[in-house]
Amino acid sequence: MKITRTMEVGVGLFVSLGLAALLMLALKVANISAMAVTEGYLVTAHFDNIGKLGIRSPVKMSGVVVGRVTRVDYDVDRGQAVVEMRIEKRFSHIPRDTSASIYTAGLLGEQYLSLDPGGEETFLKQGDDLPLTQSAVILERTIQQFLYSKTVQGNGKKKP
């Protein structure tokens, strides 16, 4: 079979498009495509368990990305994880009594921080700490609690 110049160019374009698609996929998975917010204000929240929440994880309100997680640490005095997030400057009217919860996008998706606005008339500013938090739901713990409750119920029943 004779290979023509047109076929070589076609194969080259196909390989180039495939490599570009792999690069886009890698950037999406690594969450690098949405680089960290550089302008805004830093807010912290304390959690008992953050699951797999990490740096550059999205911070959302009503499904809209309003910021990114900038730091994850452990507070020895409180015995809790500390999550620092940078909220974009344009979202400056978030009430101070806003609560933060950790959710998972889909069944096996990435974890993100969700903010639910409160009703206060004063707004979050640089350095504030969110008072109300809800930790990540750990699937293994939920299954363990379910199985344990079934075992306890099963052992407590009287046999006829």
N, C-alpha and C positions, 0 to 999 in steps of 0.2 A: 504494500500500500504506500502510495506516495504522499508525503506530508507537504502541504502547501504553506506558503507564508501566511495566508489568511487564517488557516487553522492554528498556526503557532500564536498569532496575535490573539485569537479568540480564547485559546487555552490560557494565555498570559493574563488576559482581562478577567477570566473566570477565577483564576487563582488569586489575583489582586483583590477582587471583590470579596472572596472568601476570607482572606486575611483581614480586610477592613471590618467585616462582620464580626470576626473573632475579637478584634481589638475593641469594638464597641461593646460587645458582650462582657469582656473582661472589665472595662471601665464601669459598666452598669453594676456588675456584681460587687466590685470593690468599692462602690459608692464614691468614686473619684470624679465622676462626671459632674456632680453637684458639689463643687469645692466649698470649703467652709465659708460661712458668712464672715466678712471682715468688719462690717460696721453694724453696730447695734449695742445691746446691753447684756451683761452677764447676770444670770439668775441661777440659783442652786436649789436642789431638792434632795431630801434624804429618803432612802428606801431600805426596807428590810432585805429585799432580794431584787436585783436588776436583771436576772436571767442573762441573756446574751446581748443586752443593750451595750453599744460601744460608741467610741468616738466617731463622729460624722453621722450618727444615726439621726433621722429626721425628727424634728419637734413639730407636731401638727395641732391645729385647732380646726375643728369641723372638717377635717380631711385636707386642709390647706397647710403646706409646709411654711411655718413661720420662723424657723430657726434650725439649728443643728446642735447636737451634743458636742461640747468641746473638751470635756475632761470627765473621767470616771475615777473615783478614789474611794478610800475606806476611812471613815472617821472612827478612830479608836475609842474616843471618849463616849460617843453615842452608840457604838457597835452597829453602825449602819453604813451602807454605801452612799456616797455623795456623788450626785450627778450635776455637773455644771453645763449650762446651755447658753448659747448666744442667740438672743431673739433679734430679728432684723429691726432696724431703726423705724421702719414704716409701721410696725405693729406696736405702737407706743401706748395704746389705750387698753391694755390688758389689766383687768381688776386685780388688786392685791390678794384677794381671797380665792384666786384661781387654784384648782386642784390639778395634780399631775398623775397620770396613770401610764403604766407600761403595757402596750398591746403588741400582738403579733399580726402582721399583714398576711392573712391566709393561714392555712394549717401549718405550713413549714416555712413561711416567709420571714423577712427581716423583722426585728423588733423596732418599735418606734415609741416615742414619748408623746402622749396625747394630753393637751391642756384643755380643761373644761372651765370656762370663765365663771367667776362668781358674780356677786351683785354689788360689791363695794364701789364707792364713787372715787376712791383713790386708786392709782395705777401702779403697776410694777415699775421699778427703776433699777439702775445699776446696783448689784450687790444684794438684792432682796433674796429671801429664802421662801420657797413655796411651803405653806404650812400643812396642806392636805395632800397626801400621796397615797397611791395604791400600787403595791409591788406587782411584779410580773407573775402571771399564773404559770406555775411549773407543771407541765403535763404529768410527769412522773409522780409528783406529790398528789395530784388530783386522783390518779388511778390508785395509788396506794391508799388514800383515804377511803375511796369507794370500796376497794377490796376488804379493807379492815372493817368497815361498817357492815358489810355483808357477812363477814366471819363472826362478828359479835352478835349480829341478829340471828344467825344460824345456830350459834351455841346457846343462845338464850331461849330458844323454843323448846317446849315440852313435846316429847314424842307420845303419840297415842297408844 
